[in-house]
């Protein structure tokens, strides 16, 4: 009999992964799952030793413990009741979505109604803002203005469901069916990313329902609505060439497009961008990168499968974009297809524009006071999942809304407190969420907010 030990890697590449370390013959398979570069014997690797800080228990604040609040069968029932109506909303972000008059934006109006119904205390005590029609921002004001706020993000939108796949779904993608036997809740967006919205709102609802919760640090939730189609829909850079051109246009021709003139004069550039995009295609692509498939080639003979296929796509990129950012989005789209069919992606290897863009995105530091609170919360939340919990750096291949917040803080961590077990078939047929594991997401956010509230960082 060979003893095994369970190790939980809370990797910064999206999810937590638990591994059972068994015989030596299994080690090679395990190391293949570690972040790229693990175990390389070079000088750079010696600078990072992966020292572990202590698990950080927030119990000194006198609030109910996450274990006491969220470890009952009633908890799962409550989470299901909160999550189902959100997953039922067909908040699909299509790449060809037009302005907000496009009927396909309609479902997004229902999301704040559901959230207010299921999280009434949050809506009663938080400052709730709507940004650019559908963006939702919740601010819970802290008493100490010297403490920098924490920002937790998620997105309301989901990827489309292909009509030809509907028969392959065990349950319709927007029925939000919950299987009490398996514990899975099915539906597009059940995992990506409405699970985070439900978990965040549930954690904050629990905090604000306690009289003893008097936050020192301000907490902000930001729920975007076009992450899956790489929002924003279009953008005017303040004091950039397009903005300056519009200032000239609206000053000397104010009555040609009076709505645009108003937005420009008031400095409402997001609204100005949408107004400009509605004028005609040419003006739309002043502020939004265009995309056209111009060339597809492959194969030599009609009865022989092609060994190589080439696809040529032309982009005219807008000022707020770059070659590297467009390449990054292409990789995200291709990676989804590759994952579905178990393929490997080799993207823009040696391309300076792409590599410069990846470097510009940066990564949160894996040391210092902020990291210690973050990693300590991870170790505390998942302590009962493995003998040793290791918060480890990594790479997240998918795009996220964090690209809009890069100028706010260096401490940006692209991570979801869910395990590989909890999320299944993201962006694919039979997307589902294991609700018993979803509880850990709520626990993490609940303790994360408490730990940062007590920390003087």
Secondary structure, DSSP 8 states (H G I E B T S, - for coil): ----EEEEEEESSEEEEEEEE-SHHHHHHHHTTS-TTTT--SHHHHT-----------GGG-S--HHHHH-SHHHHHHHHHHHHHHHTS--B--TT--STTSGGGTTHHHHHHHHHHH-HHHHHHSEEEEETTTEEEEEE--S-TTS--EEEEEE--B----GGGGGG-SS-TTS--B-TTT-EEESTTTTTTHHHHHHHHHHHHHHHTSTT---SS-EEEEEES-TTTTS-S----TTSHHHHHHHHHHHHSTTTTHHHHHHHHTT-HHHHHHHHHTT-HHHHHHHS-EEEEEEEEE-SSTTS--S-EEEEEEEE--TT--HHHHHHHHHHHHHHHHHHTT-----STT-HHHHHHHHHH----SSSHHHHHHHHHHHHHTGGG-SEEEEE-----S--GGGGGTTT-S----EEEEETTTEESTTSTT-EEEHHHHHHHHHHHHHHHHHHHH---
